[in-house]
Structures are given as structure tokens and as C-alpha cells.
């Protein structure tokens, strides 16, 4: 998935502590990513870089990553709790 790095942070933090399954968490991240991609479109090449845990240097890619963090927040924050993740 595009969000492998971000997802791994959340899974490490919350593995077994929440009622959501891995698939539900991935679906939630994917939905947030789709919304962020509508606002800040990234190219397939940039997606590949994100899969490799590298942040591309373009403004859209940086804004895309910032959007994901803004929507999901770091592990343990209210964004996760509000979405029951």
C-alpha cells in the first residue's frame, strides 16, 4: 500500500489494543489517502517512492504526506480515537 510506513507506525502502536482489524485500518488509511490525493495529486513515480519510505521533493508530494498526517495524526492522537481506529 501507499501508506506502508505510516500504517506500520499505527500497527506497532495499536496492535491488539483496538477492536479494528488490520484490513479496517488499511481501508481507513486508503480512504484518507484518496481524499488527500484529490487535493494534492501525486504521480505513480511518487507513489513508488512513498512505498519505499522516501518522501519525494515535489510540493504536491510533501503536501500529500502532510495531509495524511493532518487527517490521521500521529499514533495515540484524537484522530485515531475519533475514528475508532
C-alpha positions as semicolon CSV with decimal commas, in nm:
position;residue;x (nm);y (nm);z (nm)
1;X;0,000;0,000;0,000
2;X;0,097;0,362;-0,043
3;X;0,093;0,413;0,328
4;X;0,313;0,121;0,437
5;X;0,537;0,333;0,656
6;X;0,253;0,526;0,817
7;X;0,047;0,214;0,861
8;X;0,334;0,032;1,028
9;X;0,361;0,311;1,286
10;X;-0,003;0,277;1,373
11;X;0,000;-0,101;1,381
12;X;0,301;-0,103;1,612
13;X;0,130;0,143;1,844
14;X;-0,213;-0,018;1,845
15;X;-0,166;-0,384;1,755
16;X;-0,411;-0,580;1,964
17;X;-0,523;-0,275;2,163
18;X;-0,813;-0,174;1,939
19;X;-1,118;-0,354;1,809
20;X;-1,037;-0,276;1,444
21;X;-0,878;-0,533;1,218
22;X;-0,572;-0,469;1,004
23;X;-0,796;-0,460;0,696
24;X;-1,020;-0,195;0,851
25;X;-0,719;0,019;0,938
26;X;-0,579;-0,019;0,587
27;X;-0,918;0,076;0,439
28;X;-0,932;0,385;0,660
29;X;-0,580;0,490;0,556
30;X;-0,659;0,424;0,191
31;X;-0,972;0,643;0,209
32;X;-0,777;0,925;0,373
33;X;-0,508;0,886;0,104
34;X;-0,765;0,909;-0,175
35;X;-0,902;1,232;-0,028
36;X;-0,552;1,377;0,010
37;X;-0,462;1,271;-0,345
38;X;-0,764;1,463;-0,474
39;X;-0,630;1,776;-0,302
40;X;-0,261;1,714;-0,376
41;X;-0,222;1,476;-0,672
42;X;0,090;1,261;-0,675
43;X;0,236;1,075;-0,971
44;X;0,280;0,698;-0,989
45;X;0,656;0,753;-0,953
46;X;0,599;0,947;-0,631
47;X;0,374;0,671;-0,501
48;X;0,654;0,422;-0,563
49;X;0,892;0,644;-0,368
50;X;0,643;0,662;-0,080
51;X;0,618;0,283;-0,083
52;X;0,996;0,281;-0,036
53;X;0,955;0,515;0,264
54;X;1,105;0,807;0,072
55;X;0,935;1,145;0,052
56;X;0,959;1,294;-0,299
57;X;1,082;1,651;-0,333
58;X;0,781;1,791;-0,517
59;X;0,545;2,031;-0,345
60;X;0,241;1,810;-0,413
61;X;0,409;1,504;-0,261
62;X;0,510;1,696;0,052
63;X;0,159;1,840;0,083
64;X;0,012;1,492;0,029
65;X;0,215;1,349;0,319
66;X;0,128;1,649;0,536
67;X;-0,240;1,600;0,451
68;X;-0,223;1,234;0,558
69;X;-0,067;1,331;0,889
70;X;-0,319;1,609;0,937
71;X;-0,612;1,374;0,876
72;X;-0,480;1,077;1,072
73;X;-0,248;1,236;1,325
74;X;0,044;1,066;1,494
75;X;-0,018;0,740;1,686
76;X;-0,222;0,787;2,003
77;X;-0,390;1,111;1,897
78;X;-0,755;1,203;1,886
79;X;-0,780;1,150;1,507
80;X;-0,743;0,776;1,562
81;X;-0,969;0,770;1,866
82;X;-1,239;0,973;1,693
83;X;-1,242;0,724;1,405
84;X;-1,241;0,423;1,642
85;X;-0,913;0,303;1,495
